[in-house]
Amino acid sequence: IWSPVQWSEELGKQVEEKAGPVQHIVSPNKIHHIFLQEWSQKYPNAKVYAPPGLAGRSVVQDVVFHQELKDEAPEEYQVDVEQVIFRGSCFMEEVVFFHKVSSTCIVGDLIQRHAPSDGWKGFLMKSNDCVGSTGSTPREWRWSFWNRTPIRESRYKIIFEWKPKKLLIAHGENATENATPVIKNALKWM
């Protein structure tokens, strides 16, 4: 389970029907933790992984983490998934995943492609370059990357080594084909 949402009986049933028993639960960054405890209680045999900066925070004090994620995927799932950490932000680091078989890059907050909307939220998303097919990283998070060398290295890995065909994101429209140029455009600010 990546970036868990609120658990429900129906969702749990769908997950188990499509993917089998839950074995791993991961949060891509320190702000996608809200439902980690709930999922870890529902699936006590699953291993829970913390992104950099999450373990030890009071908001997850009741979650037992198997380990903190690093640039190399844990042995338990590295046959299927690669990962890289986007470092250099004084605010937050994010773990980006790559599912090898489906050639899918999986991103939490680093790329956002919200649908256009009216009102203050729509204005905020548009002014942050987080709307539509050309969505990107929120500006306030971009500004927090004081040292951009590490993120450029991570971006290089995604674009030139993984070359993903698909993009799965937490916020907005996924790319079901030609994901590499979408990612390259979204992360060009780096």
Protein Blocks (a to p, Z undefined) as FASTA:
>chain_A
ZZiadddfklmmmmmmmnopafbdcdfbfklmmmmmmmmmmmmmbccdddehkgopaklm
mpccfbdcdfbdcfklmmmpccdddehiakbccdddddfklopacdfklpccddddedjk
lmmmmmnopgcjkbccdfklmmmmmblmlmmmmmmmmmmmnopabdcdfbdcddfbhklm
mmmmmmmmZZ
